[in-house]
């Protein structure tokens, strides 16, 4: 907690000269610079929401072409902020459900995911450090672990059909604890009764399978 407070104050001190310059600038300068500032601030969150909306639009298009129903529940976008029991999307026909999709809660872009069980996950945050190369301005990018947070999430097995735990947007890496061993997790692998997929991986799978 103390670390977060100190980090917040360091961030405020770092930004204070820019805030003073902006407040003292002319109205025309504020009008021209304000959209750029808003774009920098909102680029990350808007990108994550846009990626999930784009995934849902593509999924609905594939299901419409295959003549399958694609039922969206009201929590499909709210899972960014809330951890709720139940599924977000159900794919099937009039007789049965083929896939029940549950979005992994929160925004895990560029983070590491380590599933510790059916209701506990470890989220790994990284610090990205670029290294200069000889031929290019930026040679390679090195990721160093910054922090690990253990939190809870809910897996709920579908009554019929396949249960899918979907990561949208996609994390940087995925691992799972199984039988006291840490194993990497890829698209299509099963963990605790759930099939694990990223958004792109599930769309590619649905296209190949054609439901």
C-alpha positions in Angstrom: 0.0 0.0 0.0 2.8 2.4 0.9 4.5 1.6 -2.4 1.4 2.5 -4.4 1.1 5.9 -2.5 4.7 6.7 -3.1 4.4 5.8 -6.7 1.4 8.0 -7.1 3.2 11.0 -5.6 6.2 10.4 -7.8 3.9 10.3 -10.8 2.3 13.6 -9.8 5.7 15.3 -9.3 6.8 14.1 -12.7 3.7 15.5 -14.4 3.5 18.8 -12.5 5.7 20.8 -14.9 3.7 19.7 -17.9 0.4 20.6 -16.1 1.7 24.1 -15.2 2.8 24.7 -18.8 -0.6 23.6 -20.1 -2.5 25.8 -17.7 -0.4 28.8 -18.5 -0.6 28.3 -22.3 -2.9 30.2 -24.6 -6.5 29.0 -25.4 -5.5 28.1 -28.9 -2.7 25.9 -27.7 -5.0 24.1 -25.3 -7.5 23.4 -28.1 -4.8 21.9 -30.3 -3.1 19.9 -27.6 -6.1 18.6 -25.7 -7.1 15.9 -28.3 -3.6 14.6 -28.3 -3.5 14.3 -24.5 -6.9 12.6 -24.5 -5.7 10.2 -27.2 -2.6 9.3 -25.2 -4.6 8.7 -22.0 -7.5 6.7 -23.6 -5.5 4.8 -26.2 -4.9 1.8 -23.9 -8.4 1.3 -22.4 -10.1 2.0 -25.8 -7.9 -0.5 -27.5 -8.9 -3.3 -25.1 -12.6 -2.6 -25.4 -12.3 -2.3 -29.1 -10.6 -5.7 -29.4 -13.3 -7.4 -27.4 -16.1 -5.7 -29.4 -14.3 -6.6 -32.6 -14.1 -10.3 -31.5 -17.8 -10.4 -30.7 -18.7 -8.9 -34.0 -16.6 -11.4 -35.9 -18.0 -14.3 -33.9 -21.5 -13.2 -34.5 -20.8 -13.0 -38.2 -19.3 -16.6 -38.3 -22.3 -17.9 -36.4 -24.8 -16.2 -38.7 -23.1 -17.7 -41.7 -23.2 -21.2 -40.1 -26.9 -20.6 -39.1 -26.2 -21.0 -35.4 -27.5 -18.8 -32.6 -25.1 -16.5 -30.7 -26.6 -15.3 -27.5 -24.9 -12.4 -25.7 -25.5 -11.9 -22.0 -25.4 -8.5 -20.4 -22.1 -9.3 -18.7 -20.1 -9.8 -21.8 -18.5 -6.3 -21.6 -18.9 -5.8 -17.9 -16.4 -8.6 -17.1 -13.7 -6.0 -17.5 -14.8 -4.6 -14.1 -16.9 -7.3 -12.4 -16.3 -10.9 -11.5 -19.7 -12.5 -12.0 -20.8 -16.1 -12.0 -22.2 -17.4 -15.3 -21.3 -17.3 -19.0 -21.1 -14.3 -21.2 -21.8 -15.8 -24.7 -23.6 -19.0 -25.6 -23.4 -20.6 -29.1 -25.7 -23.3 -30.3 -28.9 -24.0 -32.1 -32.5 -24.3 -31.0 -32.0 -27.8 -29.4 -28.8 -27.4 -27.4 -25.8 -25.3 -26.5 -22.6 -26.1 -28.3 -20.2 -23.7 -26.6 -20.6 -21.6 -23.4 -18.0 -18.8 -23.4 -16.8 -17.1 -20.2 -14.4 -14.1 -20.6 -11.6 -14.0 -18.1 -12.3 -11.0 -15.9 -10.2 -7.8 -16.1 -7.7 -6.5 -18.6 -4.7 -8.8 -19.0 -3.0 -7.2 -22.0 0.7 -7.8 -21.9 0.5 -9.6 -18.6 1.3 -13.1 -17.6 -1.5 -15.4 -16.4 -0.8 -18.3 -14.1 -3.9 -20.4 -13.3 -3.5 -21.9 -9.8 -6.8 -23.8 -9.7 -10.5 -23.5 -10.5 -10.9 -20.2 -8.6 -7.5 -18.6 -8.1 -5.1 -17.0 -10.6 -1.8 -15.2 -10.4 -1.4 -12.1 -12.6 2.2 -11.2 -13.4 3.0 -7.6 -14.5 6.1 -6.8 -16.4 8.3 -3.8 -17.0 9.3 -3.4 -20.7 12.8 -2.2 -21.3 14.0 -1.5 -24.8 17.6 -2.1 -25.8 19.4 -0.2 -28.5 20.9 -2.3 -31.3 23.7 -1.6 -33.7 21.6 -1.6 -36.9 18.3 -0.4 -35.7 17.2 2.4 -33.3 15.6 -0.3 -31.1 17.2 -3.7 -31.1 15.1 -5.9 -28.8 12.7 -5.6 -25.9 13.4 -7.2 -22.5 10.6 -7.9 -20.0 11.4 -8.0 -16.4 8.9 -9.1 -13.8 7.5 -6.2 -11.7 4.9 -7.7 -9.5 2.7 -10.7 -8.9 -0.9 -10.5 -7.7 -3.0 -13.5 -6.6 -6.7 -12.9 -7.1 -9.8 -15.0 -7.5 -12.0 -15.7 -10.5 -15.0 -18.1 -11.1 -15.2 -21.1 -13.3 -18.6 -22.4 -13.9 -19.1 -25.6 -15.9 -21.8 -25.5 -18.6 -24.7 -27.8 -18.3 -24.4 -28.8 -21.9 -21.8 -28.3 -24.6 -18.2 -27.2 -24.2 -17.1 -24.6 -21.6 -14.6 -22.1 -22.9 -12.5 -19.7 -20.8 -11.6 -16.9 -23.3 -8.9 -14.3 -22.9 -9.8 -11.1 -24.8 -7.5 -9.2 -25.1 -4.8 -11.8 -25.1 -2.2 -12.0 -22.3 1.6 -12.1 -22.9 1.8 -15.7 -21.5 -0.4 -18.4 -20.0 0.7 -21.1 -17.6 -1.3 -23.4 -15.3 -0.6 -25.4 -12.1 -1.6 -29.1 -12.5 -0.4 -32.0 -10.4 2.2 -29.7 -8.7 3.7 -28.9 -12.1 3.7 -25.6 -14.0 2.8 -26.2 -17.6 2.4 -23.7 -20.5 -1.2 -23.4 -21.7 -2.0 -23.0 -25.4 -5.2 -22.6 -27.5 -7.5 -25.6 -27.3 -6.0 -27.1 -24.2 -8.3 -28.2 -21.4 -7.9 -27.1 -17.8 -10.3 -27.9 -14.9 -13.1 -28.7 -17.4 -12.6 -25.6 -19.5 -11.1 -25.2 -22.9 -8.6 -22.3 -22.9 -8.6 -19.9 -25.9 -7.5 -16.5 -26.9 -9.9 -14.4 -29.0 -8.0 -15.0 -32.2 -7.4 -18.7 -31.4 -11.1 -19.3 -30.8 -12.1 -17.5 -34.1 -9.6 -19.6 -36.0 -10.9 -22.8 -34.4 -14.5 -21.9 -35.2 -13.6 -21.1 -38.8 -11.9 -24.5 -39.2 -14.6 -26.4 -37.5 -17.5 -24.4 -39.1 -19.6 -25.5 -36.1 
